[in-house]
Amino acid sequence: MEIPAAAADSVVALEVFRAAQPFPIQHRLAWLKAQIGQDATLVRSALGQPLLRSHPGLHFSLSHCNGAIVYVLARSFVGVDIESVERPVNWRRLATRVLSAAETLAVSSSVRPELAFLRLWTAKEALGKADGRGFQIGFRGLDLSAADWSCAAKIALEKGVFALLELKIPGFVGALALAQQGVKDADGFATL
Ligand SMILES: CC(C)(COP(=O)(O)OP(=O)(O)OC[C@H]1O[C@@H](n2cnc3c(N)ncnc32)[C@H](O)[C@@H]1OP(=O)(O)O)[C@@H](O)C(=O)NCCC(=O)NCCS
């Protein structure tokens, strides 16, 4: 897919694959090699974040869902998340764990609450991945009710500021988060 204009400075490559099953690890390594022009080594942080230790300064994120897989390679810490719009979701039950009170109100008054929920969910997952702590950033405490990421929004987390963007993929709800200058990872490496 085309890289959203607001992410063009940071994102090196972004690709969506239509696939029913997750791909084997070799697929992402081959994709990274095609983008970078060299073999890449991926390791995982203790919390599961993929880290491109062979190429400091480059960062990788991926998301699998029913029907698609997205890979993204960027020059800053990055997180991507997608969900199928057809994913059945009991949003009222999940909301108590992952939405703030203001978000719950906004979702319940939305014309399509399931979609509104998935939009917030993918945004929070993308931010959690870019931060590296995943769910552990505390989804309920992260209130996005006043944020508009249809083009791009700046979201402040504990580690610093992240740009959040909506990914427009037909049939899917998606979000991309990119660390802004100065955000550090667990090892003290920072986005320049
Ligand atoms: C990342 C997370 C939000 C999962 O997302 P999901 O919607 O279930 O699945 P997705 O397909 O969208 O994303 C999965 C990918 O996210 C990446 N990922 C996993 N943990 C991550 C983290 N902490 N930070 C960044 N990316 C992470 C991985 O690449 C993973 O795919 P892979 O296992 O094939 O490499 C969730 O697993 C999480 O918060 N994990 C980290 C913290 C945690 O509580 N871990 C518990 C296990 S000990």
The ligand as an SDF file (V2000), in Angstrom:
LIG
                    3D

 48 50  0  0  0  0  0  0  0  0999 V2000
    1.7620   -7.0410   20.9730 C   0  0  0  0  0  0  0  0  0  0  0  0
    0.3690   -7.4090   21.4210 C   0  0  0  0  0  0  0  0  0  0  0  0
   -0.4050   -6.1290   21.6510 C   0  0  0  0  0  0  0  0  0  0  0  0
   -0.2690   -8.4060   20.4680 C   0  0  0  0  0  0  0  0  0  0  0  0
   -0.9940   -7.9900   19.4030 O   0  0  0  0  0  0  0  0  0  0  0  0
   -2.1040   -8.9170   18.6790 P   0  0  0  0  0  0  0  0  0  0  0  0
   -3.1770   -8.0380   18.1670 O   0  0  0  0  0  0  0  0  0  0  0  0
   -2.5000  -10.0570   19.5430 O   0  0  0  0  0  0  0  0  0  0  0  0
   -1.3780   -9.5740   17.4590 O   0  0  0  0  0  0  0  0  0  0  0  0
   -0.7730   -8.9160   16.1710 P   0  0  0  0  0  0  0  0  0  0  0  0
   -0.7400   -9.9600   15.1170 O   0  0  0  0  0  0  0  0  0  0  0  0
   -1.3870   -7.6270   15.8020 O   0  0  0  0  0  0  0  0  0  0  0  0
    0.7250   -8.6130   16.6240 O   0  0  0  0  0  0  0  0  0  0  0  0
    1.5550   -9.6570   16.9650 C   0  0  0  0  0  0  0  0  0  0  0  0
    2.9740   -9.2080   16.7090 C   0  0  0  0  0  0  0  0  0  0  0  0
    3.2720   -8.0910   17.5490 O   0  0  0  0  0  0  0  0  0  0  0  0
    4.6670   -8.1120   17.8240 C   0  0  0  0  0  0  0  0  0  0  0  0
    4.8200   -7.9000   19.2480 N   0  0  0  0  0  0  0  0  0  0  0  0
    4.6010   -8.7720   20.2510 C   0  0  0  0  0  0  0  0  0  0  0  0
    4.8880   -8.1900   21.4490 N   0  0  0  0  0  0  0  0  0  0  0  0
    5.2930   -6.9310   21.1730 C   0  0  0  0  0  0  0  0  0  0  0  0
    5.7340   -5.8500   21.9810 C   0  0  0  0  0  0  0  0  0  0  0  0
    5.8160   -5.9410   23.3110 N   0  0  0  0  0  0  0  0  0  0  0  0
    6.0570   -4.6900   21.3690 N   0  0  0  0  0  0  0  0  0  0  0  0
    6.0120   -4.5720   20.0210 C   0  0  0  0  0  0  0  0  0  0  0  0
    5.5970   -5.5730   19.1950 N   0  0  0  0  0  0  0  0  0  0  0  0
    5.2460   -6.7330   19.7860 C   0  0  0  0  0  0  0  0  0  0  0  0
    5.2290   -9.4550   17.3590 C   0  0  0  0  0  0  0  0  0  0  0  0
    5.9510   -9.2520   16.1470 O   0  0  0  0  0  0  0  0  0  0  0  0
    3.9890  -10.2590   17.0980 C   0  0  0  0  0  0  0  0  0  0  0  0
    4.0710  -11.1530   16.0230 O   0  0  0  0  0  0  0  0  0  0  0  0
    5.0410  -12.4310   16.0540 P   0  0  0  0  0  0  0  0  0  0  0  0
    4.8550  -13.0690   17.4000 O   0  0  0  0  0  0  0  0  0  0  0  0
    4.5900  -13.2770   14.9050 O   0  0  0  0  0  0  0  0  0  0  0  0
    6.4280  -11.8940   15.8600 O   0  0  0  0  0  0  0  0  0  0  0  0
    0.3780   -8.2320   22.7310 C   0  0  0  0  0  0  0  0  0  0  0  0
    0.8390   -9.5330   22.4700 O   0  0  0  0  0  0  0  0  0  0  0  0
    1.2330   -7.6620   23.8430 C   0  0  0  0  0  0  0  0  0  0  0  0
    0.8910   -6.6730   24.4570 O   0  0  0  0  0  0  0  0  0  0  0  0
    2.3660   -8.3120   24.1190 N   0  0  0  0  0  0  0  0  0  0  0  0
    3.4370   -7.7810   24.9620 C   0  0  0  0  0  0  0  0  0  0  0  0
    3.3110   -7.7310   26.4530 C   0  0  0  0  0  0  0  0  0  0  0  0
    2.7600   -8.8970   27.1510 C   0  0  0  0  0  0  0  0  0  0  0  0
    1.9080   -8.7750   27.9760 O   0  0  0  0  0  0  0  0  0  0  0  0
    3.2100  -10.0950   26.8240 N   0  0  0  0  0  0  0  0  0  0  0  0
    2.6370  -11.2510   27.4100 C   0  0  0  0  0  0  0  0  0  0  0  0
    3.4130  -12.4470   26.9870 C   0  0  0  0  0  0  0  0  0  0  0  0
    4.6790  -12.7670   28.2020 S   0  0  0  0  0  0  0  0  0  0  0  0
  1  2  1  0
  2  3  1  0
  2  4  1  0
  2 36  1  0
  4  5  1  0
  5  6  1  0
  6  7  2  0
  6  8  1  0
  6  9  1  0
  9 10  1  0
 10 11  2  0
 10 12  1  0
 10 13  1  0
 13 14  1  0
 14 15  1  0
 15 16  1  0
 15 30  1  0
 16 17  1  0
 17 18  1  0
 17 28  1  0
 18 19  1  0
 18 27  1  0
 19 20  2  0
 20 21  1  0
 21 22  1  0
 21 27  2  0
 22 23  1  0
 22 24  2  0
 24 25  1  0
 25 26  2  0
 26 27  1  0
 28 29  1  0
 28 30  1  0
 30 31  1  0
 31 32  1  0
 32 33  2  0
 32 34  1  0
 32 35  1  0
 36 37  1  0
 36 38  1  0
 38 39  2  0
 38 40  1  0
 40 41  1  0
 41 42  1  0
 42 43  1  0
 43 44  2  0
 43 45  1  0
 45 46  1  0
 46 47  1  0
 47 48  1  0
M  END
$$$$
